[in-house]
């Protein structure tokens, strides 16, 4: 399940580009130099996947390195208050009674279905999810409430790509299941993990 589902479910859901833009604004509010912010906005405006990843990496690093837990605060401010205004798409998907996985950081699926989330950082519960022993929502790129699990920039993406357990689970999952991509744009489907 991609960002299109979150956007269809609530007006508050940011696009990935919008999320990075809000991260730039947060960095600026924390005192990052205007020149730095303009540089990151320039990368963002180019629109190429590699430039978007570079911009996301710089924002992610700046917020992670800020004192006082700014990365966690920014993620919470971006996603905690999101409520499903039109849960139709999520309800329809849940009715299939199939495993639900998402690249979204929000918890709209959980709010609609009542399921718990699991991220790639939790091998035990991910294995149970893949075996069908535990019905949860698998967050492939992390969940806002677990900042260490959030895949936002190049380094965090490389961690997922190089995590042997995560890659083995994803391969096993795709061998045992048919995949239906819902709300995933061209950029999302270009993800090498898929």
NUFIKE-959686 format. One record per atom (N, C-alpha, C): residue number from 1; residue in three letters; x, y, z. Coordinates in pm, 1 decimal, always signed. Last residue first. Example, Ala and Ser with C-alpha at 12.3 -4.5 7.8 and 13.67 -1.06 7.14 Angstrom:
     i    aa          x          y          z
     2   SER    +1285.0     -225.0     +708.0
     2   SER    +1367.0     -106.0     +714.0
     2   SER    +1290.0       +3.0     +787.0
     1   ALA    +1319.0     -569.0     +780.0
     1   ALA    +1230.0     -450.0     +780.0
     1   ALA    +1320.0     -330.0     +780.0
This chain:
     i    aa          x          y          z
   194   UNK    +1145.1     -398.2     -454.3
   194   UNK    +1033.9     -462.3     -522.9
   194   UNK    +1081.1     -526.2     -651.9
   193   UNK    +1384.3     -286.4     -384.5
   193   UNK    +1333.9     -396.0     -301.9
   193   UNK    +1219.1     -468.0     -369.4
   192   UNK    +1413.8      -71.8     -558.6
   192   UNK    +1483.8     -196.6     -589.5
   192   UNK    +1439.4     -313.9     -502.3
   191   UNK    +1137.1     +113.8     -655.8
   191   UNK    +1213.1      +70.7     -538.6
   191   UNK    +1281.2      -62.9     -568.2
   190   UNK     +963.3     +181.5     -847.9
   190   UNK    +1103.1     +175.5     -889.0
   190   UNK    +1192.7     +131.2     -774.8
   189   UNK     +723.1     +212.2     -726.0
   189   UNK     +746.1      +84.1     -791.6
   189   UNK     +888.7      +70.3     -843.4
   188   UNK     +751.0     +476.5     -640.2
   188   UNK     +743.2     +369.0     -542.8
   188   UNK     +771.8     +233.7     -603.1
   187   UNK     +747.7     +614.4     -883.8
   187   UNK     +866.6     +619.7     -798.1
   187   UNK     +867.0     +506.2     -697.6
   186   UNK     +485.1     +559.3     -974.8
   186   UNK     +600.9     +510.7    -1049.5
   186   UNK     +727.5     +508.8     -963.8
   185   UNK     +293.3     +496.0     -671.0
   185   UNK     +325.7     +564.0     -796.0
   185   UNK     +447.4     +501.5     -862.1
   184   UNK      +55.8     +301.7     -519.3
   184   UNK     +200.3     +316.7     -538.7
   184   UNK     +225.2     +383.4     -673.3
   183   UNK     -200.4     +222.9     -464.6
   183   UNK     -160.3     +358.0     -426.7
   183   UNK      -11.3     +382.1     -437.8
   182   UNK     -115.2     -109.4     -433.6
   182   UNK     -227.2      -15.7     -431.0
   182   UNK     -175.8     +119.5     -385.7
   181   UNK       -8.4     -400.0     -575.7
   181   UNK      +38.9     -268.6     -533.4
   181   UNK      -76.3     -169.7     -545.9
   180   UNK      -18.8     -721.3     -481.8
   180   UNK     -103.4     -621.0     -544.2
   180   UNK      -59.1     -486.6     -489.2
   179   UNK     +145.4    -1031.0     -518.7
   179   UNK     +147.8     -894.0     -468.3
   179   UNK      +55.7     -806.1     -550.6
   178   UNK     +109.6    -1359.1     -393.7
   178   UNK      +94.3    -1267.2     -506.6
   178   UNK      +89.5    -1127.7     -448.6
   177   UNK     +348.4    -1537.6     -192.3
   177   UNK     +229.1    -1454.8     -210.3
   177   UNK     +229.2    -1385.4     -345.5
   176   UNK     +588.1    -1671.6     -167.4
   176   UNK     +467.6    -1737.0     -114.6
   176   UNK     +339.1    -1660.2     -143.2
   175   UNK     +774.4    -1498.0     -272.6
   175   UNK     +764.3    -1632.8     -328.2
   175   UNK     +630.9    -1694.8     -289.4
   174   UNK     +751.4    -1271.6     -117.1
   174   UNK     +712.3    -1261.8     -258.4
   174   UNK     +703.0    -1398.4     -325.0
   173   UNK     +843.1    -1369.3     +128.4
   173   UNK     +707.7    -1315.6     +117.9
   173   UNK     +662.2    -1312.2      -27.8
   172   UNK    +1106.7    -1429.0      +72.4
   172   UNK    +1014.1    -1536.0     +111.4
   172   UNK     +869.8    -1491.1      +92.6
   171   UNK    +1202.8    -1169.1      +21.8
   171   UNK    +1207.8    -1271.6      -83.2
   171   UNK    +1108.2    -1383.6      -52.8
   170   UNK    +1158.6    -1052.6     +272.2
   170   UNK    +1090.9     -997.9     +154.3
   170   UNK    +1091.9    -1098.6      +39.8
   169   UNK    +1326.8    -1209.7     +431.0
   169   UNK    +1182.6    -1208.0     +456.4
   169   UNK    +1108.2    -1158.2     +333.6
   168   UNK    +1575.3    -1141.4     +325.1
   168   UNK    +1529.7    -1280.8     +319.5
   168   UNK    +1378.6    -1288.9     +337.7
   167   UNK    +1582.3     -867.4     +388.3
   167   UNK    +1583.5     -909.3     +248.4
   167   UNK    +1535.0    -1053.5     +233.6
   166   UNK    +1579.9     -882.0     +670.0
   166   UNK    +1473.5     -811.7     +597.9
   166   UNK    +1467.5     -856.9     +453.4
   165   UNK    +1820.2    -1023.4     +717.2
   165   UNK    +1690.7    -1078.2     +759.0
   165   UNK    +1577.2    -1013.9     +680.9
   164   UNK    +2018.0     -850.0     +611.3
   164   UNK    +1998.1     -984.4     +556.7
   164   UNK    +1861.7    -1041.9     +592.7
   163   UNK    +2020.8     -532.5     +520.1
   163   UNK    +1976.5     -612.5     +633.6
   163   UNK    +1936.5     -750.7     +581.4
   162   UNK    +2071.5     -376.2     +302.5
   162   UNK    +2180.9     -460.3     +351.7
   162   UNK    +2143.1     -545.5     +471.8
   161   UNK    +1837.6     -233.3     +263.5
   161   UNK    +1888.0     -315.8     +153.5
   161   UNK    +1995.1     -413.4     +200.1
   160   UNK    +1826.9      -99.4     +508.8
   160   UNK    +1723.8     -197.4     +475.1
   160   UNK    +1775.2     -290.4     +365.8
   159   UNK    +2054.3      +64.6     +484.4
   159   UNK    +2041.1      -27.6     +598.6
   159   UNK    +1939.1     -136.3     +568.4
   158   UNK    +1990.2     +215.9     +260.2
   158   UNK    +2097.8     +116.7     +249.1
   158   UNK    +2092.4      +16.8     +365.0
   157   UNK    +1801.2     +381.5     +377.3
   157   UNK    +1760.2     +290.4     +270.9
   157   UNK    +1863.8     +179.7     +254.0
   156   UNK    +1959.9     +527.6     +547.4
   156   UNK    +1859.3     +438.6     +606.4
   156   UNK    +1808.6     +339.1     +501.9
   155   UNK    +2118.9     +662.3     +352.3
   155   UNK    +2179.0     +572.2     +451.9
   155   UNK    +2077.8     +476.0     +512.2
   154   UNK    +1925.1     +809.9     +199.2
   154   UNK    +2013.8     +711.5     +138.1
   154   UNK    +2068.1     +612.3     +240.9
   153   UNK    +1621.0     +850.7     +392.3
   153   UNK    +1729.3     +892.9     +304.5
   153   UNK    +1814.9     +777.3     +259.1
   152   UNK    +1417.7     +708.1     +522.7
   152   UNK    +1389.4     +837.1     +460.5
   152   UNK    +1496.4     +876.4     +360.1
   151   UNK    +1277.5     +479.3     +701.2
   151   UNK    +1365.7     +481.6     +584.9
   151   UNK    +1332.0     +609.2     +508.3
   150   UNK    +1248.5     +436.1    +1042.5
   150   UNK    +1206.6     +516.2     +927.9
   150   UNK    +1316.2     +520.5     +821.5
   149   UNK    +1331.1     +314.2    +1272.5
   149   UNK    +1285.1     +226.5    +1164.2
   149   UNK    +1255.9     +303.6    +1035.8
   148   UNK    +1384.4     +508.7    +1454.8
   148   UNK    +1497.4     +430.2    +1405.2
   148   UNK    +1458.4     +338.6    +1289.7
   147   UNK    +1122.9     +603.4    +1522.6
   147   UNK    +1210.7     +680.5    +1433.8
   147   UNK    +1330.1     +603.4    +1378.6
   146   UNK     +841.8     +489.3    +1557.1
   146   UNK     +969.6     +420.8    +1576.8
   146   UNK    +1072.5     +486.8    +1484.9
   145   UNK     +625.2     +624.9    +1474.3
   145   UNK     +643.8     +615.2    +1618.9
   145   UNK     +770.8     +538.4    +1656.3
   144   UNK     +619.5     +597.6    +1195.0
   144   UNK     +654.0     +727.0    +1254.0
   144   UNK     +686.8     +718.0    +1402.9
   143   UNK     +780.7     +309.5    +1069.8
   143   UNK     +659.6     +368.6    +1127.9
   143   UNK     +700.6     +494.1    +1203.8
   142   UNK     +928.9     +166.4     +766.5
   142   UNK     +923.9     +216.5     +903.0
   142   UNK     +791.1     +279.5     +940.6
   141   UNK     +904.2      +57.4     +520.9
   141   UNK     +993.1     +172.6     +533.9
   141   UNK     +981.7     +239.8     +669.7
   140   UNK     +723.9     -149.9     +564.6
   140   UNK     +851.2     -179.5     +499.2
   140   UNK     +952.4      -66.4     +511.8
   139   UNK     +522.4     -245.1     +798.6
   139   UNK     +573.2     -115.9     +750.6
   139   UNK     +714.0     -137.5     +696.7
   138   UNK     +257.5     -459.6     +800.7
   138   UNK     +402.1     -455.3     +786.5
   138   UNK     +443.5     -322.1     +724.7
   137   UNK      +12.1     -501.3    +1028.4
   137   UNK      +44.8     -421.8     +910.5
   137   UNK     +196.5     -409.1     +907.3
   136   UNK      -85.9     -838.2    +1120.6
   136   UNK      -42.1     -702.4    +1149.3
   136   UNK      -28.6     -627.1    +1018.2
   135   UNK     -153.2    -1140.6    +1238.7
   135   UNK     -209.4    -1043.3    +1143.8
   135   UNK     -174.6     -903.6    +1192.2
   134   UNK      +51.7    -1404.8    +1260.7
   134   UNK      +21.4    -1279.9    +1330.9
   134   UNK      -27.5    -1178.6    +1227.7
   133   UNK     +105.6    -1616.5    +1098.7
   133   UNK      +72.7    -1645.5    +1238.1
   133   UNK      +23.3    -1522.4    +1313.1
   132   UNK     +202.0    -1591.3     +846.4
   132   UNK      +57.1    -1582.0     +862.7
   132   UNK      +10.9    -1612.1    +1003.9
   131   UNK     +468.2    -1575.4     +798.2
   131   UNK     +411.7    -1710.4     +810.4
   131   UNK     +259.0    -1708.2     +820.8
   130   UNK     +492.1    -1296.1     +809.8
   130   UNK     +514.5    -1364.7     +682.7
   130   UNK     +455.1    -1505.6     +685.7
   129   UNK     +444.4    -1250.3    +1085.3
   129   UNK     +360.0    -1188.8     +982.9
   129   UNK     +369.9    -1267.3     +852.6
   128   UNK     +660.1    -1384.8    +1199.7
   128   UNK     +524.0    -1430.7    +1230.0
   128   UNK     +424.8    -1375.2    +1126.9
   127   UNK     +865.2    -1222.3    +1100.2
   127   UNK     +860.5    -1364.6    +1063.4
   127   UNK     +720.9    -1422.2    +1088.6
   126   UNK     +800.2     -986.2    +1232.2
   126   UNK     +795.8     -989.9    +1085.7
   126   UNK     +787.1    -1135.1    +1038.9
   125   UNK     +846.6    -1052.8    +1497.5
   125   UNK     +709.0    -1030.1    +1454.1
   125   UNK     +695.3    -1028.1    +1302.3
   124   UNK    +1131.6    -1089.0    +1480.9
   124   UNK    +1042.7    -1192.9    +1535.3
   124   UNK     +899.5    -1175.1    +1485.0
   123   UNK    +1244.9     -848.5    +1376.9
   123   UNK    +1251.0     -975.7    +1303.6
   123   UNK    +1152.0    -1081.8    +1351.4
   122   UNK    +1186.4     -542.7    +1351.7
   122   UNK    +1136.9     -639.8    +1449.1
   122   UNK    +1130.6     -778.8    +1384.2
   121   UNK    +1243.0     -361.6    +1154.3
   121   UNK    +1338.5     -370.0    +1264.9
   121   UNK    +1300.3     -476.0    +1369.2
   120   UNK    +1033.4     -340.8     +982.0
   120   UNK    +1144.3     -426.2     +940.1
   120   UNK    +1247.1     -445.4    +1050.8
   119   UNK     +749.2     -327.6    +1205.9
   119   UNK     +845.9     -270.8    +1111.6
   119   UNK     +955.2     -372.7    +1080.8
   118   UNK     +402.8     -355.1    +1250.4
   118   UNK     +533.5     -415.6    +1270.5
   118   UNK     +625.9     -355.4    +1165.3
   117   UNK      +96.3     -256.9    +1418.4
   117   UNK     +198.2     -244.8    +1314.4
   117   UNK     +321.8     -325.6    +1352.1
   116   UNK     -226.0     -413.0    +1471.2
   116   UNK     -101.8     -352.7    +1518.7
   116   UNK       -5.9     -341.1    +1401.8
   115   UNK     -562.1     -331.2    +1355.3
   115   UNK     -442.7     -415.6    +1359.3
   115   UNK     -325.7     -339.4    +1420.5
   114   UNK     -778.7     -172.9    +1314.8
   114   UNK     -755.0     -216.8    +1451.6
   114   UNK     -634.5     -309.0    +1464.8
   113   UNK     -834.5      -58.0    +1066.1
   113   UNK     -851.7     -203.3    +1083.3
   113   UNK     -841.0     -252.3    +1227.3
   112   UNK     -795.3     +218.4    +1096.6
   112   UNK     -916.7     +168.3    +1031.2
   112   UNK     -941.4      +21.7    +1065.1
   111   UNK     -551.9     +238.0    +1226.6
   111   UNK     -667.4     +306.7    +1284.3
   111   UNK     -798.5     +256.0    +1224.6
   110   UNK     -386.0     +100.0    +1050.3
   110   UNK     -409.4      +46.7    +1184.0
   110   UNK     -532.6     +109.7    +1247.7
   109   UNK     -387.6     +273.8     +835.2
   109   UNK     -438.3     +137.3     +817.4
   109   UNK     -472.7      +77.5     +953.2
   108   UNK     -267.0     +499.7     +947.8
   108   UNK     -406.9     +506.0     +906.7
   108   UNK     -465.9     +366.2     +889.9
   107   UNK      -13.2     +559.0    +1042.9
   107   UNK      -84.2     +443.3    +1096.6
   107   UNK     -233.9     +448.3    +1064.5
   106   UNK     +268.7     +640.4     +821.9
   106   UNK     +152.4     +669.6     +906.0
   106   UNK      +86.5     +541.5     +956.3
   105   UNK     +461.1     +578.0     +641.2
   105   UNK     +503.7     +588.6     +781.1
   105   UNK     +384.6     +604.4     +875.5
   104   UNK     +425.1     +340.7     +372.4
   104   UNK     +386.9     +464.0     +441.4
   104   UNK     +433.8     +459.8     +586.9
   103   UNK     +453.7     +108.7     +251.1
   103   UNK     +575.7     +188.7     +256.6
   103   UNK     +547.9     +320.5     +327.9
   102   UNK     +295.2     -187.6     +379.0
   102   UNK     +293.9      -50.3     +332.1
   102   UNK     +433.4      +10.4     +336.6
   101   UNK      +91.0     -477.8     +367.1
   101   UNK     +222.8     -417.7     +383.8
   101   UNK     +219.0     -278.5     +321.9
   100   UNK     -125.4     -718.8     +480.6
   100   UNK     -116.2     -580.2     +436.7
   100   UNK      +22.9     -526.5     +469.2
    99   UNK     -246.9    -1037.0     +386.9
    99   UNK     -142.8     -958.5     +454.6
    99   UNK     -134.2     -818.5     +394.2
    98   UNK     -610.3    -1044.1     +365.2
    98   UNK     -477.7    -1077.5     +314.6
    98   UNK     -373.1     -996.8     +391.5
    97   UNK     -888.4     -996.2     +368.5
    97   UNK     -824.1    -1078.6     +471.3
    97   UNK     -688.8    -1133.2     +423.0
    96   UNK    -1038.6     -832.1     +217.0
    96   UNK     -978.5     -945.6     +147.7
    96   UNK     -910.7    -1042.2     +244.7
    95   UNK    -1100.5     -621.6     +384.8
    95   UNK    -1202.6     -724.7     +364.5
    95   UNK    -1148.0     -847.5     +292.1
    94   UNK     -890.2     -445.7     +357.0
    94   UNK     -894.3     -531.0     +476.6
    94   UNK     -994.4     -644.8     +461.2
    93   UNK     -963.9     -309.9     +123.8
    93   UNK     -844.7     -395.5     +123.8
    93   UNK     -847.2     -492.9     +241.4
    92   UNK    -1189.4     -171.5     +219.2
    92   UNK    -1202.1     -265.4     +107.1
    92   UNK    -1084.3     -361.6     +103.3
    91   UNK    -1074.3       -9.7     +415.3
    91   UNK    -1175.3     -109.6     +453.1
    91   UNK    -1189.2     -215.9     +344.2
    90   UNK     -913.0     +151.9     +251.9
    90   UNK     -851.3      +63.2     +351.3
    90   UNK     -949.3      -46.0     +394.2
    89   UNK    -1112.1     +285.5     +104.2
    89   UNK    -1009.7     +204.5      +36.0
    89   UNK     -948.2     +105.2     +134.1
    88   UNK    -1273.6     +415.3     +310.7
    88   UNK    -1327.6     +320.0     +214.0
    88   UNK    -1221.6     +229.3     +152.7
    87   UNK    -1233.5     +610.0     +504.6
    87   UNK    -1162.6     +482.9     +518.9
    87   UNK    -1199.3     +378.1     +413.1
    86   UNK    -1193.1     +924.1     +510.8
    86   UNK    -1265.0     +836.3     +418.4
    86   UNK    -1193.0     +702.1     +416.7
    85   UNK    -1046.4    +1003.9     +728.7
    85   UNK    -1169.9    +1076.8     +697.2
    85   UNK    -1257.2     +996.0     +602.1
    84   UNK     -844.2     +888.4     +974.2
    84   UNK     -909.2     +846.4     +849.8
    84   UNK    -1041.4     +919.9     +830.5
    83   UNK     -613.8    +1133.5    +1092.3
    83   UNK     -730.2    +1049.2    +1116.9
    83   UNK     -792.5    +1009.8     +984.0
    82   UNK     -310.7    +1242.1    +1223.9
    82   UNK     -383.4    +1200.2    +1104.0
    82   UNK     -495.0    +1103.7    +1141.1
    81   UNK     -154.4    +1303.8    +1439.7
    81   UNK     -292.4    +1353.9    +1439.9
    81   UNK     -373.2    +1311.7    +1317.3
    80   UNK     +100.4    +1188.9    +1381.9
    80   UNK      +19.7    +1142.8    +1494.4
    80   UNK     -127.0    +1183.4    +1484.1
    79   UNK     +255.7    +1297.2    +1165.0
    79   UNK     +166.7    +1182.8    +1145.8
    79   UNK      +70.2    +1150.7    +1259.1
    78   UNK     +411.4    +1524.0    +1220.2
    78   UNK     +367.5    +1500.2    +1081.9
    78   UNK     +257.2    +1395.1    +1072.5
    77   UNK     +476.4    +1506.9    +1487.9
    77   UNK     +397.4    +1622.2    +1442.0
    77   UNK     +339.9    +1599.1    +1302.1
    76   UNK     +632.4    +1271.3    +1473.8
    76   UNK     +507.5    +1273.6    +1551.3
    76   UNK     +418.2    +1387.9    +1503.7
    75   UNK     +846.7    +1366.5    +1318.6
    75   UNK     +763.6    +1256.3    +1270.0
    75   UNK     +629.1    +1253.3    +1341.9
    74   UNK     +943.7    +1567.9    +1494.0
    74   UNK     +897.8    +1602.4    +1359.4
    74   UNK     +807.2    +1492.8    +1302.8
    73   UNK    +1018.1    +1410.5    +1716.1
    73   UNK     +916.9    +1516.3    +1730.8
    73   UNK     +857.1    +1553.4    +1594.5
    72   UNK    +1218.9    +1247.6    +1606.9
    72   UNK    +1097.2    +1186.8    +1662.1
    72   UNK     +985.0    +1289.6    +1672.9
    71   UNK    +1402.3    +1450.8    +1539.6
    71   UNK    +1350.7    +1359.8    +1437.4
    71   UNK    +1219.1    +1297.9    +1485.4
    70   UNK    +1460.9    +1575.9    +1787.9
    70   UNK    +1385.3    +1647.1    +1684.2
    70   UNK    +1329.9    +1556.7    +1575.6
    69   UNK    +1572.1    +1515.8    +2043.2
    69   UNK    +1482.4    +1423.7    +1974.9
    69   UNK    +1399.5    +1487.4    +1865.3
    68   UNK    +1758.0    +1692.9    +2152.5
    68   UNK    +1619.9    +1698.3    +2199.0
    68   UNK    +1523.4    +1610.2    +2122.7
    67   UNK    +1970.5    +1807.8    +1885.6
    67   UNK    +1947.5    +1765.0    +2023.9
    67   UNK    +1797.8    +1770.6    +2055.3
    66   UNK    +2009.0    +1669.0    +1561.0
    66   UNK    +1964.4    +1779.0    +1647.9
    66   UNK    +1940.3    +1725.9    +1788.1
    65   UNK    +2050.7    +1444.2    +1411.5
    65   UNK    +2164.5    +1496.1    +1488.1
    65   UNK    +2127.4    +1612.8    +1579.1
    64   UNK    +1806.3    +1409.4    +1287.6
    64   UNK    +1854.8    +1303.4    +1376.6
    64   UNK    +1966.7    +1355.6    +1465.9
    63   UNK    +1796.4    +1637.9    +1127.0
    63   UNK    +1699.8    +1621.6    +1237.0
    63   UNK    +1744.4    +1515.8    +1336.8
    62   UNK    +2013.4    +1588.7     +951.7
    62   UNK    +2007.7    +1713.1    +1030.4
    62   UNK    +1913.7    +1697.2    +1149.7
    61   UNK    +1937.4    +1340.3     +836.1
    61   UNK    +2061.0    +1353.2     +914.7
    61   UNK    +2055.4    +1474.8    +1005.4
    60   UNK    +1700.7    +1415.1     +702.0
    60   UNK    +1699.7    +1308.3     +802.0
    60   UNK    +1821.4    +1320.4     +894.5
    59   UNK    +1800.7    +1607.0     +523.2
    59   UNK    +1700.7    +1644.4     +623.9
    59   UNK    +1700.7    +1542.3     +737.7
    58   UNK    +1974.9    +1445.3     +370.9
    58   UNK    +2026.0    +1563.1     +442.4
    58   UNK    +1929.3    +1608.0     +552.0
    57   UNK    +1796.7    +1252.1     +267.7
    57   UNK    +1909.8    +1212.3     +351.5
    57   UNK    +1960.6    +1330.0     +434.1
    56   UNK    +1627.3    +1409.1     +110.1
    56   UNK    +1573.1    +1337.8     +226.3
    56   UNK    +1684.5    +1297.8     +321.9
    55   UNK    +1811.0    +1490.3      -86.0
    55   UNK    +1745.0    +1590.3       -1.4
    55   UNK    +1691.6    +1525.5     +125.6
    54   UNK    +1870.5    +1237.0     -194.8
    54   UNK    +1977.3    +1319.0     -135.9
    54   UNK    +1917.8    +1424.1      -42.5
    53   UNK    +1619.0    +1160.9     -290.1
    53   UNK    +1684.0    +1081.4     -185.2
    53   UNK    +1794.7    +1160.4     -116.3
    52   UNK    +1587.3    +1357.9     -484.2
    52   UNK    +1491.1    +1349.5     -373.9
    52   UNK    +1551.7    +1271.3     -257.5
    51   UNK    +1796.1    +1288.5     -652.4
    51   UNK    +1800.1    +1418.8     -586.3
    51   UNK    +1703.9    +1422.4     -468.0
    50   UNK    +1710.8    +1038.8     -743.7
    50   UNK    +1836.5    +1047.6     -668.9
    50   UNK    +1850.6    +1180.6     -596.2
    49   UNK    +1469.1    +1108.7     -876.6
    49   UNK    +1468.0    +1021.3     -759.7
    49   UNK    +1595.1    +1033.1     -677.3
    48   UNK    +1422.8    +1452.6     -958.6
    48   UNK    +1481.7    +1322.5     -990.8
    48   UNK    +1489.2    +1239.2     -862.8
    47   UNK    +1336.2    +1706.3     -876.7
    47   UNK    +1239.1    +1599.9     -897.6
    47   UNK    +1293.6    +1464.1     -935.8
    46   UNK    +1433.4    +1957.4     -825.0
    46   UNK    +1479.1    +1888.7     -945.6
    46   UNK    +1391.9    +1768.5     -978.5
    45   UNK    +1341.3    +2035.9     -577.0
    45   UNK    +1271.6    +2087.6     -695.1
    45   UNK    +1315.1    +2019.3     -824.1
    44   UNK    +1525.6    +1919.0     -404.1
    44   UNK    +1387.0    +1872.9     -404.2
    44   UNK    +1315.1    +1914.6     -532.6
    43   UNK    +1747.0    +2076.0     -448.4
    43   UNK    +1752.0    +1932.3     -478.2
    43   UNK    +1610.7    +1876.7     -493.1
    42   UNK    +1641.1    +2318.6     -352.1
    42   UNK    +1684.2    +2305.7     -491.4
    42   UNK    +1691.9    +2160.2     -534.4
    41   UNK    +1608.6    +2261.8      -84.8
    41   UNK    +1489.1    +2287.7     -165.2
    41   UNK    +1520.6    +2277.4     -313.9
    40   UNK    +1878.9    +2245.8      -18.8
    40   UNK    +1796.2    +2125.2       -8.6
    40   UNK    +1667.5    +2142.3      -89.7
    39   UNK    +1953.8    +2514.6      -61.0
    39   UNK    +2020.7    +2406.7     -134.1
    39   UNK    +1933.8    +2281.4     -134.4
    38   UNK    +1793.8    +2643.8     +126.1
    38   UNK    +1773.1    +2670.4      -17.0
    38   UNK    +1836.9    +2561.4     -102.6
    37   UNK    +1907.6    +2546.5     +363.0
    37   UNK    +1767.5    +2516.3     +332.1
    37   UNK    +1738.2    +2537.3     +183.9
    36   UNK    +2161.5    +2663.6     +341.8
    36   UNK    +2147.9    +2518.3     +348.2
    36   UNK    +2006.5    +2478.7     +308.0
    35   UNK    +2092.3    +2934.5     +350.8
    35   UNK    +2159.4    +2881.5     +231.9
    35   UNK    +2146.6    +2729.1     +225.5
    34   UNK    +1989.6    +2964.3     +607.8
    34   UNK    +1899.3    +2980.2     +493.5
    34   UNK    +1960.3    +2921.5     +367.0
    33   UNK    +2104.6    +2727.9     +851.5
    33   UNK    +2125.7    +2845.2     +766.6
    33   UNK    +2032.2    +2846.4     +645.3
    32   UNK    +1887.3    +2613.5    +1109.0
    32   UNK    +1973.6    +2579.7     +995.6
    32   UNK    +1986.1    +2702.3     +906.5
    31   UNK    +1714.1    +2661.2    +1321.8
    31   UNK    +1832.0    +2745.5    +1305.4
    31   UNK    +1927.3    +2705.7    +1195.4
    30   UNK    +1479.3    +2533.0    +1338.2
    30   UNK    +1579.2    +2496.3    +1438.9
    30   UNK    +1709.8    +2574.0    +1422.8
    29   UNK    +1349.6    +2620.2    +1115.3
    29   UNK    +1299.8    +2667.8    +1244.3
    29   UNK    +1398.6    +2637.8    +1356.6
    28   UNK    +1491.9    +2467.8     +928.4
    28   UNK    +1505.2    +2613.1     +927.4
    28   UNK    +1459.7    +2671.3    +1061.3
    27   UNK    +1396.2    +2213.4     +992.9
    27   UNK    +1540.1    +2243.3    +1005.7
    27   UNK    +1563.5    +2393.8    +1011.9
    26   UNK    +1128.9    +2247.8     +922.4
    26   UNK    +1163.1    +2219.5    +1061.7
    26   UNK    +1310.3    +2251.4    +1086.5
    25   UNK    +1156.3    +2284.5     +645.4
    25   UNK    +1099.4    +2393.3     +726.9
    25   UNK    +1132.0    +2373.7     +874.4
    24   UNK    +1250.6    +2032.0     +581.7
    24   UNK    +1334.6    +2149.9     +555.3
    24   UNK    +1287.2    +2266.3     +640.5
    23   UNK    +1024.0    +1883.8     +648.4
    23   UNK    +1149.4    +1861.6     +720.4
    23   UNK    +1246.1    +1977.0     +701.5
    22   UNK     +847.2    +1968.7     +456.9
    22   UNK     +818.1    +2004.7     +596.4
    22   UNK     +941.6    +1982.7     +683.0
    21   UNK     +977.4    +1853.8     +236.1
    21   UNK     +963.1    +1999.6     +243.9
    21   UNK     +934.4    +2042.7     +387.7
    20   UNK     +937.8    +1585.2     +295.6
    20   UNK    +1074.5    +1638.3     +294.0
    20   UNK    +1071.2    +1790.3     +306.5
    19   UNK     +658.0    +1580.3     +265.1
    19   UNK     +719.0    +1547.7     +393.8
    19   UNK     +860.8    +1603.0     +401.6
    18   UNK     +630.0    +1639.1       -4.7
    18   UNK     +575.5    +1730.9      +94.5
    18   UNK     +634.1    +1707.5     +232.6
    17   UNK     +743.7    +1407.9     -112.9
    17   UNK     +806.6    +1537.6     -139.4
    17   UNK     +759.3    +1641.9      -37.5
    16   UNK     +552.6    +1227.9      -28.2
    16   UNK     +689.7    +1212.6      +19.8
    16   UNK     +764.9    +1344.2       +1.0
    15   UNK     +257.1    +1407.1      +75.3
    15   UNK     +331.3    +1328.0      -21.9
    15   UNK     +473.1    +1314.4      +32.4
    14   UNK      +81.2    +1380.8     +387.9
    14   UNK     +174.6    +1448.1     +297.8
    14   UNK     +225.8    +1352.3     +190.9
    13   UNK     -252.1    +1376.9     +482.1
    13   UNK     -138.8    +1292.2     +444.1
    13   UNK      -46.0    +1367.7     +349.1
    12   UNK     -478.2    +1522.3     +534.0
    12   UNK     -356.5    +1561.9     +603.5
    12   UNK     -233.3    +1483.0     +559.8
    11   UNK     -700.1    +1414.2     +420.1
    11   UNK     -642.9    +1531.0     +352.9
    11   UNK     -509.6    +1572.8     +415.0
    10   UNK     -712.0    +1059.0     +400.2
    10   UNK     -714.5    +1182.6     +478.1
    10   UNK     -649.3    +1295.9     +400.9
     9   UNK     -732.1     +867.3     +198.0
     9   UNK     -797.5     +842.9     +326.4
     9   UNK     -808.6     +969.6     +411.0
     8   UNK     -581.3     +939.4      -18.1
     8   UNK     -724.8     +919.1      -39.4
     8   UNK     -801.2     +907.8      +92.1
     7   UNK     -332.7     +940.3     +105.5
     7   UNK     -385.0    +1066.6      +52.3
     7   UNK     -535.2    +1055.4      +28.4
     6   UNK     -304.3     +667.9     +159.0
     6   UNK     -310.0     +765.5     +269.8
     6   UNK     -371.1     +896.8     +222.8
     5   UNK     -298.0     +573.3     -104.4
     5   UNK     -403.5     +528.2      -13.6
     5   UNK     -416.8     +624.4     +104.0
     4   UNK      -68.8     +688.1     -210.2
     4   UNK     -198.7     +722.4     -267.7
     4   UNK     -315.0     +682.2     -178.7
     3   UNK     +149.4     +567.9      -87.3
     3   UNK     +102.8     +696.4      -36.1
     3   UNK      -32.6     +738.4      -92.2
     2   UNK      +69.5     +211.8      -95.5
     2   UNK     +153.2     +329.9     -109.9
     2   UNK      +84.2     +456.6      -63.4
     1   UNK      +86.1     -117.5       +0.0
     1   UNK       +0.0       +0.0       +0.0
     1   UNK      +89.7     +122.4       +0.0
